[in-house]
Amino acid sequence: MSDTDIHSQREAPPGTAPAAARELRTEEMLVNMGPQHPSTHGVLRLMLRTDGELILEAIPHIGYLHRCAEKIGENVTPVQFVPMTDRLDYLTGMNNNHGFSLAVEKLCGLEVPERGHYIRVIMCELNRIASHLVSFGCYGMDIGAFTPFLYGFREREYILDLFEATCGARLTYNYLTIGGASLDLPEGFVERLAWFLDYFEPKIDEYNNLLSFNYIFIKRTANVGVISAADALAYGLTGPCLRGSGVKWDLRRCVPYEIYDRFEFDIPVGVPGGNAGIPPEVVVGDSWSRYYVRMLEMKQSVRILRQCLKQLAGGEFRAKVPRTLKLPAGEVYLEVEGVRGQLGFLVVGENKPIPRRVKIRGPSFCNLCIVPHVCRQVLLADVPAIVGSIDVVMGEVDR
Amino acid sequence: MTAQEIVDILKQRFPAAVADAAVEGLHPCVAVTPEAWHDVALFLRDDPRVAMNMLRCISGVDLHPEAEIDLFYELIAMRAPGGTARQEPRPPPSADIWQNGGTIAIRVRLPRDNPHVRSVADVWPTADWHEREAFDLLGVTFDGHPDPRRILCPDDWIGHPLRKDYEFPKEYDSIPAAAAGAASSE
């Protein structure tokens, strides 16, 4: 780089010769970040071309967790494929089960009974909270704050206990399935959930005091990795990453599916600093905004869950689904608002029980593709802050 | 805007390239010839009436034993409140929610042996990775792609796994496959 690089802007201490320092031979260095790196959330490898502390180029290399789930989808029936969807984004198994089931139901024209709808929304929103808690904890850890991680996992444990009581599994549920849910809610579930919501809601403010408005955290994340709304749309960002850039778009509201039109909730978006308690350093579309949208979304999920509990209907929880479900010829593409963004499934049937094609649009995959664009001319220490704020789960990126 | 209106606009502008629309049904879809696809894509993005500002997904479907591969491009127009989607979104879009301005899928049918189509990564940057995936798993070549490499499989992988006649490898890099051939498709 020329004389105007960051080193020459530094004031030289007395007794040293700045001119001589400038003549030092410097060269670019390739730094291999990952695939085994604590802040890459799994097995993401970033090749960083650096000039001192400055990143000139970041090239993501993915595929370390590739299992070709789509090929598996072409060899098993949809009911058999539901457990595979748990392993895409392994933090949000319920939402994945749900999205795939909805796509198959739309293709086959199946109706889900009333109680089934409510069970689905309860599970999806609970899983959204659980996943955002992991995201909150891990993001703190990426930045260097260890405590939030423990708090986030403490609360997540209550949700996992609820899931375990419902279906026996804590991570890969295979619970929501074609036609509704595979089991009814267990006895006492409603009371336990109501208790959890009362317990959990005030904790969100506690986390905000602990991490969101922490001075060091704000300094590390505000105005770092700014993504404009136009860029976010062009690069196909969805979910909190898109909303962090100020785009008020949420499939649950904008293209309603399931029964989300029955609930009242707001869509949190990134807002400029100085407004309504937002730190003045914050810029719309920066890492802090993306992070904070998730914190606000947890509150909205609590709101939806409370309404669910009020409206929860009795009756059947699963439609009568034929044992061998024949997928009619034709294709269907359906997206749901997953935790990390829009999770899409394309299912192509051909009058057989096994689909011709199952295509998965993983939101993490699409969100990650903006990294080379954002990680340019930033400091090395900002890379974990940016990648962490995009909040990818590699199981879904690599599929 | 309904799928039918989008198809009408397209047919008016590209009478030769657009055919075979299936707007009724579960997956409103219109077929576009591969030669014209890049022009159609630019039109879809830039025409203020259509303004498809987000490419959601590119899915390739192998139609084996027929000698063709289908590519589905899922598009959506996300409209900023009080303006078109192409407008530079303004700072704080306060209380207003963005609107769904219409969705459509574009089907591009390619020959199975040597499938070629112009890349749209310059139209929607997100297409970059989706096209690399379609190349990796289905062997579709995207002409003019900025970085035409495999993305999910290793660079030295042989074959394209989502082809229906793909043969499962017996070993990779001298690591034997546990159940080689056990799951091969017909």
Interface residues (C-beta under 8 A of the other chain):
Chain A: I62 G63 H66 C68 E70 K71 E74 N75 K106 L107 S228 A229 A230 L233 A234 Y235 G236 G246 V247 K248 W249 D250 R253 C254 V255 I267 V269 V271 P272 N275 V284 G330 E331 V332 Y333 E335 Q342 G344 L346 V348 R356 R357 K359 R361 F365 C366 L368 C369 H373 D398 R399
Chain B: G25 L26 H27 C29 N53 M54 L55 R56 C57 S59 G60 V61 D62 F72 E74 M78 A80 P81 A85 E88 P89 P91 P92 P93 D96 I97 W98 Q99 N100 T103 A105 W124 P125 T126 D128 W129 L137 R150 I151 L152 C153 P154 P161 L162 A183 S185
